């Protein structure tokens, strides 16, 4: 929808992040002419006054709220309070300032970490309130889920147009490969690439390998966010997924193959597996705004591994 973007002032929070870069690429393809990408140095979104200044300065007609503090299981265990409060404050202030200033639309990116620990697979949006999230990432998941409540409450009371999309686990070029914050795919790629380069005889992997995950290529996720901005004005949350659930054991074996590591895989069963299974039903996104993931998983992994090898310093330096 080139006409949709041609004259809108679009603010993308978190534009310098993993998903943010992919969304910017999507906006360039759509020939969006007025895209504003404030940084954390420009405006601290945890500060209501700073958020108000951002809206006053940039005058957005559409806000894509991607900014978040995230990390893998280890980061969630070490900094649960920080991840809860930072995400809660950022979302709360971005949404409420949009309401106060009558910004025509805000798109908020949530997380499937908000789903209950034992959600029936595939995850359907109506299951969000059927239990407590998996303990290692519950603070982050609940902070993001509160933003859905805020959007729906504001819609009911004030008529605010805010929509909420939930991508499944993301991967792709530009991800964070720093061990302190990386998720499962970049963590495994780094581990295998480094071990192969050092000719190590084994790698250690957290958990038992029995948990499963679904993975969504970051450019596919960005397309889902932009399609929702263009075509969706509903109150209900929407999953973004690829229907590619895979046991962690199989994922490790595939990354071992693609990176050329030929040593032993040792499972550290003292470490948590996280949520037992994650795979979403993407049918609402398909019906509501025509979203369908298109990137083959093996191809996406090969592209990600190549990017990491070519950009190791940058990839390992990113911590936010």
SVG drawing of the C-alpha trace seen along z (x, -y; Angstrom):
<svg xmlns="http://www.w3.org/2000/svg" viewBox="-16 -20 57 56">
<polyline fill="none" stroke="black" stroke-width="0.4" points="0.0,0.0 2.4,-2.7 -0.3,-5.4 -0.8,-4.5 2.8,-5.4 3.5,-8.3 2.2,-11.1 2.1,-9.6 4.5,-10.7 5.7,-7.4 7.6,-7.0 9.4,-3.7 10.5,-3.2 13.3,-0.6 14.2,-1.2 17.9,-0.5 17.1,3.0 16.9,6.3 13.3,6.2 13.5,2.4 16.1,2.7 13.9,5.1 10.9,2.8 13.0,0.0 13.9,2.2 10.2,2.9 9.4,-0.8 12.1,-1.6 10.5,1.0 7.1,-0.7 8.7,-4.1 7.5,-5.6 8.6,-9.2 8.3,-10.4 9.9,-7.8 11.3,-9.1 13.6,-6.8 14.2,-8.3 16.9,-6.6 17.2,-5.9 19.7,-8.8 17.1,-11.1 14.2,-10.1 14.2,-7.7 10.9,-5.9 10.9,-4.9 10.4,-8.6 7.0,-10.0 8.3,-13.5 10.7,-12.3 7.9,-10.4 5.8,-13.5 8.6,-15.4 9.0,-12.8 5.4,-13.1 5.5,-16.9 8.7,-17.1 7.9,-14.4 4.1,-14.7 3.5,-11.1 0.4,-10.0 1.4,-6.3 3.6,-4.8 5.2,-1.4 6.3,-0.5 9.1,2.0 11.3,0.8 11.9,3.5 14.4,4.8 14.8,8.5 17.1,11.5 17.2,15.3 16.6,17.5 19.8,16.4 19.1,12.7 15.5,13.2 16.8,15.1 19.4,12.5 17.4,9.3 13.6,10.1 12.8,6.9 14.6,4.7 13.0,6.5 9.6,6.2 9.8,2.5 11.5,1.2 9.1,2.9 6.1,1.9 7.0,-1.7 8.0,-2.1 4.7,-0.5 2.6,-2.3 3.9,-5.8 4.0,-5.3 0.4,-4.1 -1.0,-6.7 0.7,-9.6 -0.7,-8.4 -4.1,-8.5 -3.7,-11.9 -2.5,-13.4 -5.1,-11.6 -2.4,-9.9 -4.5,-8.1 -2.9,-4.7 -0.3,-2.8 0.9,0.7 2.5,2.5 4.7,5.5 4.1,8.0 5.6,11.4 4.5,15.1 6.3,15.2 3.0,13.9 1.3,17.2 0.7,19.6 3.4,22.2 1.2,25.1 -0.8,23.5 -2.3,26.1 -0.3,26.2 -0.7,24.4 -1.1,21.3 -4.4,19.5 -4.9,15.9 -7.8,16.7 -5.5,18.9 -3.6,15.8 -5.5,15.7 -5.7,19.4 -2.7,19.6 0.6,18.1 3.6,17.8 6.6,19.9 8.5,18.8 11.9,17.9 10.3,15.2 7.0,14.4 8.0,10.9 8.8,9.9 5.8,11.6 3.4,10.1 4.8,6.6 4.1,6.9 0.7,8.4 -0.3,5.4 0.1,3.3 -2.7,5.4 -4.9,4.7 -4.1,1.0 -4.9,0.9 -8.2,2.7 -9.2,0.5 -8.3,-2.7 -10.2,-1.5 -13.3,-0.8 -13.2,-4.1 -11.6,-6.6 -11.9,-5.0 -8.1,-4.7 -7.0,-2.8 -4.2,-0.6 -3.4,2.9 -1.2,5.7 0.8,8.3 2.8,11.1 5.7,12.6 7.0,16.0 10.8,16.5 12.7,14.3 16.0,15.1 18.0,13.7 20.8,11.4 21.3,8.5 20.4,10.6 22.3,10.2 25.1,12.7 26.4,11.4 26.2,14.3 24.6,12.0 21.4,11.3 21.3,13.7 18.3,16.0 18.6,19.7 19.5,19.5 22.3,16.8 23.6,18.4 23.9,21.8 25.4,20.3 28.1,18.5 28.8,21.5 29.2,23.8 31.1,21.3 33.6,20.6 34.0,24.2 34.7,25.1 37.3,22.3 39.0,23.4 38.7,27.1 37.0,27.9 36.0,31.4 32.6,30.6 30.0,27.9 27.7,27.6 24.0,26.8 21.5,25.8 18.7,28.2 17.6,31.5 16.8,30.7 13.2,31.8 11.6,28.4 10.4,27.2 10.2,23.7 8.8,22.1 11.0,19.6 10.1,16.6 12.6,15.0 12.9,11.3 12.0,9.9 8.8,12.0 8.0,10.6 8.6,7.0 6.2,7.7 3.6,8.8 4.0,5.6 3.6,3.4 0.6,5.3 -1.1,4.9 -0.4,1.2 -1.9,1.0 -4.9,3.3 -5.8,4.2 -7.8,2.0 -9.1,4.7 -9.0,5.0 -7.9,8.6 -4.2,9.6 -2.7,11.4 -0.1,14.1 2.7,13.8 4.2,17.2 5.6,19.5 4.3,23.0 7.8,24.4 8.0,25.9 11.2,27.8 12.6,29.6 15.7,27.9 17.6,31.2 16.9,31.1 17.7,27.4 21.1,28.0 21.9,30.8 20.9,28.6 23.1,25.7 26.0,28.1 25.6,29.4 25.4,25.9 28.3,24.5 30.6,27.4 31.2,28.2 32.1,31.9 32.5,32.4 30.3,33.8 27.1,32.2 26.8,32.2 23.5,31.3 23.7,29.5 20.5,30.9 21.0,28.6 19.9,25.7 16.3,25.0 14.5,25.8 12.1,22.9 8.6,23.3 7.9,26.9 6.5,26.0 6.0,22.9 4.1,22.9 1.4,20.5 -1.8,20.6 -1.2,17.8 -4.7,18.0 -6.0,14.8 -3.1,12.8 -3.8,14.5 -7.5,13.7 -7.2,10.2 -4.4,8.8 -3.0,11.4 0.1,12.3 2.0,15.5 5.7,16.2 7.7,17.1 11.3,17.8 12.4,21.4 13.9,22.2 17.1,23.8 17.7,21.0 17.1,18.4 19.6,20.2 22.2,20.3 21.8,16.6 22.0,15.9 25.2,17.9 26.8,16.2 25.9,12.8 27.4,13.7 30.7,14.9 31.0,11.7 30.0,9.3 31.2,11.0 32.5,7.9 29.3,6.0 27.1,9.0 28.8,9.8 29.0,6.1 25.2,5.6 23.7,5.8 20.4,3.9"/>
</svg>
